[in-house]
Amino acid sequence: MNNILLQDGSIAPKQVDRTWPLFRLAFRPFFLFGALFSLVSLAAWLGLLSGKVTLSVHGGPLWWHMHEMLFGFVGAIVVGFLLSAVQTWTRLPSIKGVPLFLLFLLWLAARVLLWLPDLISPWTIAAIDLLFFPAAALVLARLVVKAKLWRNIIFIPLLAAMTLANATMHYAAATQRLDLASSSATAMVLLVTLLMCMMGGRVFPMFTANGTQTPRVQPIAWLERAAIISMLLVVISQLGSFALPTWLSATLLFVTAGIHFIRVFRWRIWVTFKTPLVWPLHVSYWCIPIGLTLLGIAELTDWITRSQAIHSLTVGAMGIMILAMIARVSLGHTGRAIQVGRLMNGAFLILTAAFLVRVFGNFAFSDYSHIFKAATALWVLAYGCFFVLYLPILTRPRIDGQPG
């Protein structure tokens, strides 16, 4: 930071940011408590399934599990990432302090109220929960429009679509339509997958080049466009009102998977295996075409279940990518070196094992409960490592004295 000279020639003292470090930038509270919430909610879901937990939750256990892992956990990470990244994109200060605390409180209030469905009306709970994405979109839109970075305006309609999926899911809970809840959850899964495809193309080749000290893979324009357009078509085709014939839907899924296989193969995963903060990003992206392929197979046969395909995108693509990104972003935005030790590298390996167990475990084990328990335990262990290691990082000021 440059020194400021006063009229008498003296150097002005540096301004001290008195904001509590946890609320100096959005990634701090949402990454930390989003990770914590994921392991708490999964442990609760396991208890609900086994009958060891008898707590009444809004929408019923299955609805609550789908909603909270997607709109609670993933939603927190998406907002934390976007509202932190927009400061880098625009070079304008993003939300912090009391406004950030209130936004976090809005997210937290919805999580708590969904545990207490008898406290207030279900429509009030839904309204509180539905405010989160629009509030974040307003913050994001203000900075993007002010900086005239129209390339990033795409995230506003994406957050609006996530809000619509959330509203539909709440309507499904009110009308007790589990089929509608499932399709709404699938829509959210695919919207987040679209977001991962967009962000992956922007930053993964750069992260790979910087982390491995190898030449950066240059994008192929038609391939990049095809990757996003095909994924957008998958999102639309999987919505109930735009349902395609089975053979056509499966074909679209296979073609989209093929495009993303080519895309991620070009990024050269084999050069990343010795770089802990890079290889999990590649593994997570490989889970996208794998998941799309499994979805296509599930459309045509019962050899693969739709649940296996969806969990390839959730546990594999989202779970691993989120853990790698929040570990990386948290270091960079707190002034630390972009390096992790053996424990976090172990956490990435553990989460990869959770993906393999959850998606392919039924080929080795006949008891589904064992598969779910093992995958849940592995997730809790991996994200527990992040929470313990990053608690002091995310609750303390930047080590270089800079704001954020």
Wavefront OBJ file of the C-alpha trace (Angstrom):
o trace
v 0.000 0.000 0.000
v 1.400 3.422 -0.967
v 2.029 5.940 1.808
v -0.129 9.085 1.815
v 1.699 12.423 2.307
v 0.010 15.166 4.319
v 0.386 18.882 3.477
v 3.136 19.291 6.077
v 5.159 16.544 4.420
v 4.506 13.923 7.072
v 3.200 10.459 6.295
v -0.425 9.844 7.176
v -1.018 6.862 9.423
v -2.541 3.828 7.765
v -6.251 3.424 8.257
v -7.041 0.420 10.399
v -9.932 -1.793 9.343
v -11.850 -2.357 12.566
v -14.316 -4.774 10.978
v -14.299 -8.182 12.603
v -12.051 -10.259 10.270
v -14.776 -12.878 9.740
v -16.909 -10.278 7.947
v -14.284 -8.447 5.888
v -15.150 -10.332 2.685
v -17.905 -12.786 1.793
v -15.738 -15.872 1.370
v -14.864 -15.864 5.074
v -18.235 -16.610 6.755
v -19.792 -18.525 3.866
v -16.846 -20.846 3.230
v -16.271 -21.549 6.910
v -19.874 -22.065 8.002
v -20.949 -23.575 4.694
v -18.335 -26.313 5.185
v -19.406 -26.793 8.801
v -23.065 -26.941 7.801
v -22.377 -29.636 5.196
v -20.922 -32.057 7.701
v -23.542 -31.272 10.364
v -26.439 -31.702 7.926
v -25.034 -34.946 6.489
v -24.570 -36.346 9.972
v -28.179 -35.342 10.766
v -29.425 -36.949 7.540
v -27.660 -40.171 8.474
v -29.328 -40.016 11.888
v -32.736 -39.402 10.335
v -32.314 -42.357 7.981
v -31.192 -44.719 10.721
v -33.962 -43.591 13.065
v -31.488 -42.433 15.712
v -32.627 -38.822 15.163
v -36.365 -38.159 15.403
v -36.281 -34.421 14.750
v -39.099 -33.045 12.593
v -37.692 -31.058 9.684
v -39.407 -28.813 7.145
v -40.558 -30.746 4.071
v -39.712 -34.156 5.519
v -36.286 -35.848 5.761
v -35.671 -36.497 2.035
v -36.843 -33.030 0.945
v -34.763 -31.445 3.694
v -31.631 -33.394 2.715
v -31.876 -32.471 -0.970
v -32.714 -28.849 -0.260
v -30.145 -28.169 2.408
v -27.172 -29.743 0.656
v -27.986 -27.796 -2.517
v -29.520 -24.495 -1.433
v -28.001 -24.428 2.060
v -24.454 -25.730 1.615
v -23.776 -25.198 -2.099
v -25.746 -21.924 -2.100
v -23.529 -20.517 0.660
v -20.347 -21.424 -1.231
v -21.630 -20.004 -4.531
v -22.562 -16.676 -2.912
v -19.345 -16.516 -0.906
v -17.308 -17.118 -4.049
v -19.182 -14.711 -6.324
v -19.300 -11.821 -3.828
v -15.565 -12.204 -3.200
v -14.576 -12.698 -6.839
v -16.543 -9.628 -7.951
v -14.176 -7.452 -5.910
v -11.263 -8.866 -7.908
v -13.098 -8.534 -11.220
v -14.284 -4.955 -10.707
v -11.600 -3.607 -8.323
v -14.481 -2.156 -6.313
v -15.057 -2.966 -2.628
v -17.581 -5.755 -2.170
v -19.982 -6.291 0.709
v -18.401 -6.343 4.181
v -19.079 -5.482 7.806
v -22.691 -5.122 8.966
v -24.286 -5.666 5.500
v -22.305 -8.900 5.101
v -23.256 -9.961 8.618
v -26.940 -9.375 7.805
v -26.654 -11.396 4.588
v -25.002 -14.207 6.521
v -27.697 -13.961 9.195
v -30.354 -14.319 6.481
v -28.714 -17.542 5.291
v -28.314 -18.833 8.842
v -31.908 -17.985 9.820
v -33.246 -20.132 6.985
v -31.044 -23.050 8.036
v -32.264 -22.852 11.632
v -35.952 -22.385 10.744
v -35.915 -25.438 8.497
v -35.007 -27.404 11.619
v -38.020 -25.906 13.411
v -41.001 -26.220 11.044
v -43.563 -25.800 13.841
v -42.175 -22.444 14.980
v -43.607 -20.309 12.153
v -45.660 -20.920 9.018
v -44.038 -22.815 6.117
v -44.654 -19.867 3.794
v -42.714 -17.554 6.121
v -39.838 -20.035 6.211
v -39.910 -20.212 2.420
v -39.948 -16.415 2.081
v -36.922 -16.017 4.348
v -35.029 -18.741 2.497
v -35.936 -17.315 -0.913
v -34.500 -13.868 -0.110
v -30.905 -15.078 0.008
v -30.039 -15.433 -3.692
v -31.814 -12.198 -4.776
v -30.030 -10.244 -2.017
v -26.686 -11.593 -3.209
v -27.623 -10.873 -6.838
v -28.334 -7.224 -5.991
v -24.874 -6.815 -4.464
v -23.274 -8.530 -7.434
v -25.272 -6.573 -10.017
v -24.449 -3.200 -8.427
v -20.705 -3.798 -8.731
v -20.811 -5.399 -12.190
v -22.955 -2.580 -13.624
v -20.867 0.129 -11.948
v -17.682 -1.351 -13.418
v -19.431 -2.085 -16.758
v -18.073 -5.637 -16.781
v -20.913 -7.008 -18.861
v -19.208 -10.383 -19.273
v -20.018 -11.135 -15.643
v -23.672 -10.093 -15.800
v -24.445 -13.728 -16.713
v -24.286 -14.620 -13.017
v -27.369 -12.514 -12.287
v -29.824 -14.614 -14.369
v -28.073 -17.720 -13.053
v -28.852 -16.683 -9.471
v -32.402 -15.836 -10.574
v -32.798 -19.339 -12.023
v -31.518 -20.825 -8.758
v -34.111 -18.743 -6.899
v -36.841 -20.121 -9.165
v -35.644 -23.687 -8.542
v -35.706 -22.988 -4.807
v -39.225 -21.517 -4.995
v -40.446 -24.552 -6.920
v -38.927 -26.838 -4.333
v -40.692 -24.997 -1.508
v -43.953 -25.258 -3.457
v -43.331 -28.991 -3.791
v -42.899 -29.242 -0.013
v -46.165 -27.362 0.574
v -48.083 -29.583 -1.851
v -46.246 -32.766 -0.824
v -45.106 -33.474 -4.379
v -41.872 -35.388 -4.056
v -41.606 -35.749 -7.844
v -41.596 -31.957 -8.242
v -39.084 -31.612 -5.412
v -36.801 -34.119 -7.110
v -36.986 -32.331 -10.482
v -36.351 -28.973 -8.783
v -33.324 -30.403 -7.000
v -32.065 -31.794 -10.307
v -32.487 -28.357 -11.880
v -30.338 -26.850 -9.130
v -27.709 -29.567 -9.583
v -27.505 -28.825 -13.293
v -27.458 -25.025 -12.779
v -24.523 -25.376 -10.407
v -22.872 -27.725 -12.906
v -23.309 -25.041 -15.571
v -21.665 -22.541 -13.220
v -18.771 -24.961 -12.630
v -18.340 -25.386 -16.383
v -18.202 -21.613 -16.845
v -15.746 -20.973 -14.014
v -13.660 -24.052 -14.821
v -13.028 -22.865 -18.359
v -12.016 -19.441 -17.078
v -9.536 -20.425 -14.397
v -8.511 -24.105 -14.452
v -6.022 -23.811 -17.350
v -4.450 -20.794 -15.595
v -4.327 -22.581 -12.226
v -2.761 -25.599 -13.921
v -0.079 -23.553 -15.672
v 0.771 -21.529 -12.562
v 0.710 -24.476 -10.185
v 2.713 -26.911 -12.319
v 4.982 -24.412 -14.085
v 3.938 -25.784 -17.456
v 2.664 -23.957 -20.565
v -0.945 -22.852 -20.375
v -3.372 -24.740 -22.611
v -4.940 -22.258 -24.998
v -8.716 -22.458 -25.433
v -10.334 -23.578 -28.679
v -13.152 -21.115 -29.321
v -15.693 -23.549 -30.794
v -15.034 -26.109 -28.048
v -15.517 -23.545 -25.271
v -18.773 -22.322 -26.806
v -19.990 -25.878 -27.365
v -19.212 -26.804 -23.741
v -21.386 -24.011 -22.342
v -24.191 -24.181 -24.919
v -24.544 -27.958 -24.667
v -24.629 -27.782 -20.857
v -27.290 -25.066 -21.040
v -29.342 -27.307 -23.328
v -29.023 -30.145 -20.813
v -30.358 -27.857 -18.083
v -33.360 -26.915 -20.220
v -34.012 -30.469 -21.420
v -34.090 -31.874 -17.892
v -36.860 -29.489 -16.792
v -40.272 -31.111 -16.648
v -41.959 -28.623 -18.986
v -39.288 -29.153 -21.657
v -38.995 -32.944 -21.377
v -37.558 -34.533 -24.526
v -38.133 -38.070 -25.828
v -35.922 -40.474 -23.886
v -33.621 -41.297 -26.794
v -33.107 -37.620 -27.634
v -32.458 -36.661 -24.017
v -29.894 -39.459 -23.686
v -28.225 -38.447 -26.945
v -27.897 -34.844 -25.765
v -26.373 -36.046 -22.479
v -23.854 -38.281 -24.291
v -22.861 -35.540 -26.750
v -22.452 -33.001 -23.936
v -20.411 -35.490 -21.934
v -18.184 -36.093 -24.973
v -17.562 -32.365 -25.400
v -16.571 -32.026 -21.746
v -14.387 -35.134 -21.877
v -12.438 -33.491 -24.716
v -12.292 -30.187 -22.852
v -10.961 -31.595 -19.589
v -8.567 -34.010 -21.334
v -6.921 -31.030 -23.041
v -6.170 -29.555 -19.590
v -3.715 -32.455 -18.943
v -4.552 -33.902 -15.557
v -1.351 -35.969 -15.663
v 0.853 -32.901 -15.076
v -1.037 -32.019 -11.856
v -0.608 -35.114 -9.690
v 2.178 -33.567 -7.605
v 0.284 -30.298 -7.054
v -2.292 -30.705 -4.244
v -4.373 -27.609 -5.052
v -4.632 -28.417 -8.758
v -5.220 -32.143 -9.208
v -8.537 -32.145 -7.253
v -9.865 -29.430 -9.567
v -9.194 -31.701 -12.528
v -10.707 -34.742 -10.793
v -13.820 -32.729 -9.963
v -14.212 -31.598 -13.567
v -13.787 -35.171 -14.832
v -16.799 -36.017 -12.659
v -18.952 -33.718 -14.829
v -18.751 -35.763 -18.070
v -18.838 -38.948 -15.982
v -22.054 -37.764 -14.324
v -23.598 -36.711 -17.638
v -22.715 -40.088 -19.154
v -24.295 -41.891 -16.209
v -27.406 -39.719 -16.563
v -27.635 -40.751 -20.207
v -27.280 -44.424 -19.301
v -29.918 -44.034 -16.574
v -32.309 -42.661 -19.215
v -31.992 -45.860 -21.242
v -31.460 -48.662 -18.718
v -31.720 -49.527 -15.033
v -28.088 -50.664 -14.906
v -27.245 -47.205 -13.525
v -29.669 -45.379 -11.255
v -30.439 -41.701 -11.593
v -29.266 -41.273 -7.995
v -25.800 -42.567 -8.907
v -25.591 -40.126 -11.790
v -26.757 -37.154 -9.715
v -24.321 -37.991 -6.909
v -21.496 -38.079 -9.433
v -22.277 -34.402 -10.008
v -22.909 -33.555 -6.343
v -20.376 -35.559 -4.328
v -17.849 -35.804 -7.157
v -17.970 -32.587 -9.165
v -19.401 -30.179 -6.579
v -17.963 -31.691 -3.417
v -14.391 -32.009 -4.655
v -14.368 -28.747 -6.636
v -15.811 -26.776 -3.729
v -13.280 -28.179 -1.263
v -10.369 -27.421 -3.594
v -11.626 -23.942 -4.481
v -12.422 -22.818 -0.940
v -9.027 -24.081 0.214
v -7.306 -22.152 -2.580
v -9.365 -18.945 -2.435
v -9.093 -18.741 1.346
v -5.303 -18.794 1.126
v -5.058 -16.280 -1.708
v -7.528 -13.801 -0.224
v -5.804 -13.841 3.173
v -2.361 -13.072 1.741
v -0.945 -16.573 2.161
v 1.030 -18.753 -0.229
v -1.159 -20.964 -2.432
v 0.080 -24.169 -0.850
v -1.456 -26.807 1.393
v 0.134 -29.513 3.507
v -0.377 -33.240 3.698
v -3.549 -33.008 5.764
v -5.519 -31.048 3.147
v -4.075 -33.161 0.361
v -5.309 -36.150 2.348
v -8.724 -34.499 2.623
v -8.900 -34.243 -1.186
v -8.058 -37.958 -1.466
v -10.657 -38.825 1.183
v -13.363 -36.871 -0.650
v -12.432 -38.568 -3.920
v -12.915 -41.867 -2.115
v -16.336 -40.641 -0.919
v -17.318 -40.030 -4.550
v -16.177 -43.499 -5.637
v -17.978 -45.188 -2.736
v -21.221 -43.214 -3.154
v -21.482 -43.609 -6.933
v -19.942 -47.026 -7.592
v -20.151 -48.717 -4.188
v -23.261 -50.710 -5.130
v -21.161 -52.749 -7.559
v -19.103 -54.012 -4.617
v -21.556 -53.885 -1.688
v -25.168 -55.023 -1.654
v -26.176 -53.136 1.504
v -26.979 -49.535 0.573
v -26.811 -48.404 4.197
v -23.126 -49.367 4.384
v -22.419 -47.407 1.209
v -24.155 -44.313 2.479
v -22.560 -44.500 5.935
v -19.078 -44.880 4.461
v -19.531 -42.017 1.966
v -20.971 -39.754 4.670
v -18.122 -40.527 7.076
v -15.545 -39.764 4.386
v -17.241 -36.442 3.511
v -17.435 -35.415 7.171
v -13.765 -36.260 7.657
v -12.663 -34.315 4.557
v -14.679 -31.173 5.265
v -13.859 -31.480 8.956
v -10.174 -31.163 8.026
v -10.954 -27.942 6.158
v -12.933 -26.469 9.046
v -10.242 -27.207 11.631
v -7.341 -26.020 9.474
v -9.030 -22.906 8.099
v -10.861 -21.705 11.225
v -7.856 -19.587 12.335
v -7.185 -18.456 8.753
v -10.718 -17.211 8.088
v -11.243 -15.563 11.478
v -8.000 -13.567 11.539
v -6.870 -10.531 9.484
v -4.845 -10.960 6.314
v -1.197 -11.617 7.132
v -0.054 -8.906 4.713
v -2.157 -6.190 6.365
v -4.274 -5.607 3.263
v -8.070 -5.305 3.464
v -10.187 -8.347 2.786
l 1 2 3 4 5 6 7 8 9 10 11 12 13 14 15 16 17 18 19 20 21 22 23 24 25 26 27 28 29 30 31 32 33 34 35 36 37 38 39 40 41 42 43 44 45 46 47 48 49 50 51 52 53 54 55 56 57 58 59 60 61 62 63 64 65 66 67 68 69 70 71 72 73 74 75 76 77 78 79 80 81 82 83 84 85 86 87 88 89 90 91 92 93 94 95 96 97 98 99 100 101 102 103 104 105 106 107 108 109 110 111 112 113 114 115 116 117 118 119 120 121 122 123 124 125 126 127 128 129 130 131 132 133 134 135 136 137 138 139 140 141 142 143 144 145 146 147 148 149 150 151 152 153 154 155 156 157 158 159 160 161 162 163 164 165 166 167 168 169 170 171 172 173 174 175 176 177 178 179 180 181 182 183 184 185 186 187 188 189 190 191 192 193 194 195 196 197 198 199 200 201 202 203 204 205 206 207 208 209 210 211 212 213 214 215 216 217 218 219 220 221 222 223 224 225 226 227 228 229 230 231 232 233 234 235 236 237 238 239 240 241 242 243 244 245 246 247 248 249 250 251 252 253 254 255 256 257 258 259 260 261 262 263 264 265 266 267 268 269 270 271 272 273 274 275 276 277 278 279 280 281 282 283 284 285 286 287 288 289 290 291 292 293 294 295 296 297 298 299 300 301 302 303 304 305 306 307 308 309 310 311 312 313 314 315 316 317 318 319 320 321 322 323 324 325 326 327 328 329 330 331 332 333 334 335 336 337 338 339 340 341 342 343 344 345 346 347 348 349 350 351 352 353 354 355 356 357 358 359 360 361 362 363 364 365 366 367 368 369 370 371 372 373 374 375 376 377 378 379 380 381 382 383 384 385 386 387 388 389 390 391 392 393 394 395 396 397 398 399 400 401 402 403 404
